Amino acid sequence: MLSKKVKEFIHRHLPQSPRIIVGLSGGADSMALLLALKEAGCHILAAHCNFHLRGAESNRDQEHCKSICRMLGVKLVTIDFDVTARRAETGESVEMACRSLRYNWWNGLIDSGIGEYIAVGHHCEDNVETLFLNLLRGSGIAGLKGMLPVNERIVRPLLECTRAEIEDYVSGRGYIWVTDSTNSENEYKRNRLRNVIIPMLELEFPGAISSIVRSLGVLRENFSLYKALTGSRFSLYDSDGIIDIERLIRCEPQPRAILHESLTSFGFTHSQIDDLYDCVTNVASDTTSGQMFITPKGRYIYERGKLSRHSETIDEEREINLSEHPFSMLRISISDFWDELRNGMSNKNVIYFDSSVLEGNPKWSMRSWRQGDRLAPFGMKGSRLVSDLYTDAKYNSRQKHSVPLLFRDGVLMWVIGLRASRHFKVNDATTSVIKITFE
């Protein structure tokens, strides 16, 4: 049955003879995915990430993947990641840091030309968990639809399969899988849902999971229609990239929904969209003219009721005061820093340095990127051209010139919103931390 579902998925969603990179952890889900895609005759490559978070168990998983791929005659590529370094740089939670590292690598593999799609082993119970997680966060229809079978380069051939089907399929073909011991721990919300809440729901209301899976299918169809409708309404107020936000809010019966669904594709966060809405409706207490919004995809300015891409560049390097707009600076204790790290520092417009960064009364300056600029990235040895960082981030020409760079005595310290330098990094000897925010 599982083999048939996967073959139907390929026929329905993918071109003939697709080249697929399989995210292989060694668990039952990814094992079933690898076996089923090979059985379906796809051109496959396996990719395994070792995050080194579970000591010997992490290395055991990697060796299992190597063994399985040798038996199947499937090429395997592996990579080692430093999750702690990633979290210190970005402020992400462990789960988000792993996800970012994993997907960035996978996308890089596709960009190199060795595959067209990334196949992941999410199944229907995973999708039910995702629904509950998004519901608990306070999501709209975009989150309640769950995961999509195909999301650009990511494909999920097992999304209509149950965990029981997957395990029966793998064991029925004589293979074993490895188990992540942390899956039985209930520290993370997803694990508590998987191990406690959802089994109890099924116990109290038999058939509940099957009903929720059907609802997810309906919600996906609803979302497709909703997305098309909000996009068509948003386009009415977009004139060559200048968006009449004031008129949109005045004329549309549900302007927040249109803004949230449309501006997220520009890189806006939900809080930024709420701030923009407040600018128009005069809820904001301070001046709203010239309000700047910095997103991973560029800088946008709201002026006179309209939102447009901010094309201004800082060609001439100018000296700045870190305590004055657009910066703010705060000295925090090392314990407060670790508390923020544990709570998940997700603001890309915030950077942390050891307090010695202020010694010697250094000159701080800011300008736009110039050819030849180099950064010594946090978590890496040596230096990299900033232009290469922009290429990795898929920045276009306008984005490259609109991102401000922060210098200390002529040394590049921060490509704002993208990458930090390893100079003056917080370490075990740090007693206090300088927190700098770019507004």
C-alpha positions as CSV (number, residue, x, y, z in Angstrom):
1,M,0.0,0.0,0.0
2,L,2.8,2.4,0.9
3,S,4.6,1.7,-2.4
4,K,1.5,2.4,-4.3
5,K,0.9,5.7,-2.5
6,V,4.5,6.9,-3.2
7,K,4.2,5.9,-6.9
8,E,0.9,7.8,-7.2
9,F,2.5,10.8,-5.5
10,I,5.3,10.8,-8.0
11,H,2.9,10.5,-11.0
12,R,0.7,13.3,-9.6
13,H,3.3,15.8,-8.5
14,L,6.7,15.2,-10.1
15,P,8.1,15.1,-13.7
16,Q,9.3,11.9,-15.3
17,S,12.6,10.5,-13.9
18,P,13.0,13.1,-11.2
19,R,16.4,13.5,-9.5
20,I,15.6,13.4,-5.8
21,I,17.8,14.1,-2.7
22,V,16.4,12.1,0.2
23,G,16.9,13.5,3.7
24,L,18.1,10.4,5.5
25,S,18.3,10.3,9.3
26,G,18.2,6.5,9.6
27,G,14.8,6.5,11.3
28,A,11.8,4.5,10.1
29,D,10.3,7.5,8.1
30,S,13.4,8.3,6.1
31,M,14.2,4.6,5.6
32,A,10.8,4.0,4.2
33,L,11.1,7.0,1.9
34,L,14.5,5.9,0.6
35,L,13.3,2.3,0.0
36,A,10.0,3.4,-1.7
37,L,11.6,6.0,-4.0
38,K,14.3,3.4,-5.1
39,E,11.6,0.9,-5.7
40,A,9.7,3.4,-7.8
41,G,12.8,3.8,-10.0
42,C,13.7,7.4,-9.1
43,H,17.2,8.7,-9.4
44,I,18.1,9.2,-5.7
45,L,20.9,10.5,-3.6
46,A,20.8,10.3,0.2
47,A,21.9,13.2,2.4
48,H,22.6,12.8,6.1
49,C,23.2,15.6,8.7
50,N,25.2,14.9,11.8
51,F,24.4,17.6,14.4
52,H,26.4,16.0,17.1
53,L,23.8,16.7,19.7
54,R,23.4,13.1,21.1
55,G,27.0,12.0,21.4
56,A,27.7,8.4,20.3
57,E,24.0,8.1,19.2
58,S,24.5,10.7,16.5
59,N,27.5,8.8,15.1
60,R,25.6,5.6,15.3
61,D,22.9,7.1,13.1
62,Q,25.4,8.2,10.5
63,E,27.1,4.8,10.4
64,H,23.6,3.2,10.0
65,C,22.9,5.4,7.0
66,K,26.2,4.5,5.4
67,S,25.5,0.8,5.9
68,I,22.0,1.0,4.4
69,C,23.2,3.1,1.4
70,R,26.0,0.6,0.7
71,M,23.5,-2.3,0.7
72,L,21.1,-0.4,-1.6
73,G,23.8,1.0,-3.9
74,V,22.7,4.5,-3.2
75,K,25.2,7.4,-3.0
76,L,25.3,9.1,0.4
77,V,26.6,12.6,1.2
78,T,27.1,13.7,4.8
79,I,27.8,16.9,6.7
80,D,28.8,17.8,10.2
81,F,27.2,20.8,11.9
82,D,28.1,23.0,14.9
83,V,24.6,23.8,16.3
84,T,25.9,25.7,19.3
85,A,27.8,28.1,17.0
86,R,24.7,28.6,14.8
87,R,22.6,29.4,17.9
88,A,25.1,31.9,19.2
89,E,25.1,33.7,15.9
90,T,21.4,33.7,15.2
91,G,19.7,33.2,18.6
92,E,17.6,30.4,17.2
93,S,16.2,27.5,19.3
94,V,17.9,24.1,19.0
95,E,15.1,22.9,16.7
96,M,15.1,26.0,14.5
97,A,19.0,26.0,14.3
98,C,19.0,22.4,13.1
99,R,16.2,23.1,10.6
100,S,18.0,26.1,9.2
101,L,21.3,24.3,8.8
102,R,19.6,21.3,7.3
103,Y,17.5,23.2,4.7
104,N,20.3,25.6,3.8
105,W,22.6,22.6,3.0
106,W,19.9,20.8,1.1
107,N,19.1,23.9,-1.0
108,G,22.9,24.2,-1.7
109,L,22.9,20.6,-3.0
110,I,20.1,21.4,-5.4
111,D,21.8,24.6,-6.5
112,S,24.9,22.5,-7.3
113,G,22.9,20.6,-9.8
114,I,23.0,17.1,-8.2
115,G,19.2,17.0,-7.6
116,E,15.9,18.7,-8.4
117,Y,13.9,18.0,-5.2
118,I,14.4,17.3,-1.5
119,A,12.3,14.5,-0.2
120,V,11.5,14.4,3.5
121,G,9.7,11.7,5.4
122,H,6.9,13.6,7.1
123,H,3.8,11.4,7.4
124,C,0.1,12.1,8.3
125,E,0.7,12.0,12.1
126,D,3.5,14.5,11.7
127,N,1.0,16.8,10.0
128,V,-1.5,16.4,12.8
129,E,1.2,17.5,15.2
130,T,2.0,20.5,13.0
131,L,-1.7,21.5,13.0
132,F,-1.8,21.4,16.8
133,L,1.6,23.3,17.2
134,N,0.3,26.1,14.9
135,L,-3.0,26.1,16.6
136,L,-1.3,26.6,20.0
137,R,0.8,29.4,18.5
138,G,-2.4,31.2,17.4
139,S,-2.2,30.6,13.7
140,G,-4.5,31.4,10.9
141,I,-5.5,29.3,7.9
142,A,-1.9,29.3,6.6
143,G,-0.7,27.4,9.6
144,L,-3.8,25.3,10.1
145,K,-3.5,23.7,6.7
146,G,-0.4,21.8,7.9
147,M,2.4,20.8,5.6
148,L,1.9,20.7,1.9
149,P,2.7,17.6,-0.2
150,V,4.9,19.9,-2.4
151,N,6.3,23.1,-1.3
152,E,8.6,24.5,-4.0
153,R,11.7,22.2,-3.8
154,I,10.5,20.2,-0.8
155,V,8.4,17.0,-1.5
156,R,6.6,14.8,1.1
157,P,5.7,11.5,-0.6
158,L,4.7,9.9,2.7
159,L,2.3,12.6,3.9
160,E,-0.8,10.3,3.4
161,C,0.9,7.4,5.1
162,T,0.6,6.5,8.7
163,R,3.4,5.7,11.1
164,A,2.2,2.1,11.3
165,E,2.2,1.7,7.5
166,I,5.8,3.1,7.5
167,E,7.1,0.7,10.1
168,D,5.4,-2.3,8.6
169,Y,6.8,-1.4,5.2
170,V,10.4,-1.2,6.4
171,S,10.3,-4.2,8.6
172,G,8.5,-6.2,5.9
173,R,11.5,-5.7,3.6
174,G,13.9,-7.0,6.2
175,Y,15.4,-3.7,7.3
176,I,15.9,-2.1,10.7
177,W,15.9,1.5,11.6
178,V,17.5,3.6,14.4
179,T,15.5,5.4,17.0
180,D,16.3,8.9,18.3
181,S,16.2,8.5,22.1
182,T,15.1,12.1,22.6
183,N,11.8,11.3,20.8
184,S,10.6,9.7,24.0
185,E,11.5,12.8,26.1
186,N,8.7,15.3,26.5
187,E,10.8,18.4,26.8
188,Y,9.7,19.7,23.4
189,K,6.1,20.6,22.5
190,R,6.0,18.3,19.5
191,N,7.1,15.3,21.7
192,R,4.5,16.1,24.3
193,L,1.8,16.2,21.6
194,R,3.1,13.0,20.0
195,N,3.6,11.0,23.2
196,V,0.9,12.3,25.5
197,I,-1.8,14.6,24.0
198,I,-2.6,13.0,20.6
199,P,-2.7,9.4,22.0
200,M,-5.1,10.5,24.7
201,L,-7.2,12.3,22.1
202,E,-7.4,9.1,20.1
203,L,-8.2,7.1,23.2
204,E,-11.1,9.3,24.2
205,F,-12.3,9.9,20.7
206,P,-11.6,6.9,18.5
207,G,-11.0,7.9,14.9
208,A,-10.1,11.4,15.8
209,I,-6.7,11.3,14.0
210,S,-8.3,10.1,10.7
211,S,-10.9,12.9,11.0
212,I,-8.2,15.5,11.6
213,V,-6.2,14.2,8.6
214,R,-9.4,14.7,6.4
215,S,-9.8,18.2,7.8
216,L,-6.2,19.0,6.9
217,G,-7.0,18.1,3.3
218,V,-10.0,20.4,3.2
219,L,-8.0,23.2,4.8
220,R,-5.3,22.9,2.2
221,E,-7.9,23.3,-0.6
222,N,-9.4,26.3,1.3
223,F,-5.9,27.9,1.7
224,S,-5.2,27.6,-2.0
225,L,-8.4,29.6,-2.7
226,Y,-7.8,32.0,0.1
227,K,-4.2,32.7,-1.1
228,A,-5.4,33.4,-4.6
229,L,-8.1,35.7,-3.5
230,T,-5.9,37.7,-1.0
231,G,-3.2,38.0,-3.7
232,S,-5.6,39.3,-6.3
233,R,-7.0,41.9,-3.8
234,F,-3.4,43.0,-2.8
235,S,-2.4,43.5,-6.5
236,L,-5.1,46.2,-6.8
237,Y,-3.1,48.5,-4.6
238,D,0.4,47.7,-6.0
239,S,1.5,50.1,-8.7
240,D,5.0,49.3,-9.9
241,G,6.2,48.2,-6.5
242,I,4.6,51.1,-4.6
243,I,1.8,49.8,-2.4
244,D,-1.0,52.1,-1.3
245,I,-1.4,50.7,2.2
246,E,-3.6,53.5,3.4
247,R,-6.2,52.9,0.6
248,L,-6.0,49.1,1.1
249,I,-6.9,49.5,4.8
250,R,-9.6,52.0,4.0
251,C,-11.3,50.0,1.2
252,E,-10.9,46.3,2.1
253,P,-13.2,44.7,4.7
254,Q,-10.4,42.5,6.0
255,P,-7.2,44.4,5.4
256,R,-5.1,42.7,8.1
257,A,-5.6,39.3,6.4
258,I,-4.6,40.7,3.0
259,L,-1.5,42.4,4.5
260,H,-0.4,39.3,6.5
261,E,-0.8,36.9,3.6
262,S,0.9,39.2,1.0
263,L,3.7,40.9,2.9
264,T,5.1,37.8,4.4
265,S,6.4,37.0,0.9
266,F,8.4,40.2,1.2
267,G,10.0,38.9,4.3
268,F,7.9,40.9,6.8
269,T,7.3,39.3,10.2
270,H,3.8,39.3,11.7
271,S,4.9,42.0,14.3
272,Q,6.2,44.2,11.5
273,I,2.9,43.9,9.6
274,D,1.1,44.9,12.8
275,D,3.4,47.9,13.2
276,L,2.7,48.9,9.6
277,Y,-1.0,48.6,10.2
278,D,-0.6,50.8,13.3
279,C,1.3,53.4,11.3
280,V,-1.8,53.8,9.0
281,T,-4.4,53.7,11.7
282,N,-2.4,56.2,13.9
283,V,-2.2,53.7,16.8
284,A,1.6,54.2,17.0
285,S,2.5,56.7,19.6
286,D,5.5,58.2,17.8
287,T,5.9,59.6,14.3
288,T,5.1,57.2,11.5
289,S,6.4,59.2,8.5
290,G,9.5,57.6,7.1
291,Q,9.0,54.4,9.1
292,M,11.6,51.9,8.0
293,F,11.0,48.1,7.9
294,I,14.1,45.9,7.5
295,T,13.4,42.3,6.3
296,P,15.7,39.5,5.1
297,K,14.6,40.4,1.5
298,G,15.3,44.1,1.7
299,R,14.4,47.5,3.3
300,Y,11.0,49.0,2.9
301,I,9.8,52.5,3.9
302,Y,6.3,53.7,4.7
303,E,5.7,57.3,3.7
304,R,2.5,59.3,3.0
305,G,0.3,56.2,3.2
306,K,2.5,54.1,0.7
307,L,5.0,51.3,1.2
308,S,7.9,51.1,-1.2
309,R,11.3,49.4,-1.5
310,H,14.0,51.6,0.1
311,S,16.7,52.0,-2.5
312,E,18.9,54.5,-0.6
313,T,22.4,53.3,-0.2
314,I,25.0,54.5,2.3
315,D,27.8,55.0,-0.2
316,E,30.0,57.2,1.9
317,E,31.2,55.6,5.2
318,R,29.9,57.7,8.1
319,E,30.8,57.7,11.7
320,I,27.9,56.6,14.0
321,N,27.0,56.5,17.7
322,L,25.7,53.1,18.8
323,S,23.4,54.8,21.3
324,E,21.6,56.9,18.7
325,H,19.0,56.0,16.0
326,P,19.1,53.7,14.0
327,F,21.1,51.9,16.7
328,S,20.6,51.2,20.4
329,M,23.1,49.7,22.8
330,L,22.6,47.9,26.1
331,R,25.1,46.3,28.5
332,I,23.7,43.1,29.9
333,S,25.1,40.5,32.3
334,I,26.4,37.2,31.0
335,S,23.6,35.4,32.8
336,D,21.0,37.6,31.0
337,F,22.7,36.7,27.7
338,W,22.4,33.0,28.3
339,D,18.8,33.4,29.4
340,E,18.1,35.1,26.1
341,L,20.0,32.4,24.2
342,R,17.9,29.7,25.9
343,N,14.7,31.5,25.2
344,G,15.6,31.7,21.5
345,M,17.1,35.0,20.2
346,S,15.4,35.2,16.8
347,N,15.8,39.0,15.9
348,K,18.3,39.2,13.1
349,N,18.7,42.9,13.8
350,V,20.3,42.2,17.1
351,I,24.0,41.3,17.7
352,Y,25.9,40.5,20.9
353,F,29.6,41.2,21.6
354,D,32.0,40.7,24.5
355,S,32.1,44.0,26.4
356,S,35.8,44.5,25.5
357,V,34.5,45.6,22.1
358,L,34.1,49.1,23.6
359,E,37.6,49.3,25.0
360,G,40.0,51.9,23.5
361,N,37.1,54.2,22.5
362,P,36.8,52.6,19.0
363,K,35.4,54.5,16.0
364,W,32.1,52.9,14.8
365,S,31.0,53.6,11.2
366,M,28.4,52.4,8.7
367,R,28.2,52.2,4.9
368,S,26.9,50.0,2.1
369,W,28.8,47.1,0.6
370,R,31.8,47.6,-1.7
371,Q,33.5,45.1,-3.9
372,G,36.2,43.3,-1.9
373,D,34.6,43.7,1.5
374,R,35.4,40.7,3.7
375,L,34.0,39.4,6.9
376,A,35.5,36.9,9.4
377,P,32.2,35.0,10.0
378,F,31.2,33.8,13.4
379,G,31.6,30.0,13.6
380,M,34.1,29.8,10.7
381,K,37.8,30.1,10.2
382,G,39.4,32.6,7.9
383,S,37.3,35.2,6.1
384,R,34.7,35.4,3.3
385,L,33.9,37.9,0.7
386,V,30.6,39.7,1.6
387,S,29.6,39.2,-2.0
388,D,29.7,35.5,-1.5
389,L,27.5,35.8,1.6
390,Y,25.0,37.7,-0.5
391,T,25.1,35.0,-3.1
392,D,24.5,32.3,-0.5
393,A,21.5,34.4,0.7
394,K,20.2,34.8,-2.9
395,Y,20.3,38.6,-2.6
396,N,19.6,40.6,-5.7
397,S,21.7,43.6,-6.8
398,R,19.3,46.1,-5.0
399,Q,19.4,44.1,-1.8
400,K,23.2,43.9,-1.8
401,H,23.5,47.7,-1.9
402,S,20.7,48.4,0.6
403,V,22.1,46.3,3.5
404,P,24.1,48.4,5.9
405,L,27.5,47.2,7.2
406,L,28.8,48.0,10.6
407,F,32.6,48.6,11.2
408,R,34.7,49.0,14.3
409,D,38.0,50.9,13.6
410,G,37.7,49.9,9.9
411,V,37.1,46.2,10.6
412,L,33.8,44.8,9.4
413,M,31.8,43.5,12.5
414,W,28.3,42.9,11.1
415,V,26.5,42.5,7.8
416,I,23.3,43.7,9.4
417,G,20.5,41.2,9.4
418,L,22.6,38.5,7.7
419,R,25.9,37.6,9.4
420,A,28.1,38.5,12.4
421,S,31.8,38.6,12.8
422,R,33.6,36.3,15.2
423,H,35.6,39.3,16.6
424,F,34.8,40.0,20.2
425,K,32.5,37.0,20.4
426,V,30.9,36.0,23.7
427,N,32.9,33.2,25.3
428,D,33.5,31.4,28.6
429,A,35.7,34.3,29.8
430,T,33.0,36.9,29.1
431,T,31.6,38.7,32.2
432,S,29.3,41.2,30.5
433,V,27.8,41.5,27.1
434,I,27.1,44.4,24.7
435,K,23.8,44.1,23.0
436,I,23.4,46.2,19.8
437,T,20.0,46.6,18.1
438,F,19.5,48.1,14.6
439,E,16.1,49.7,14.4
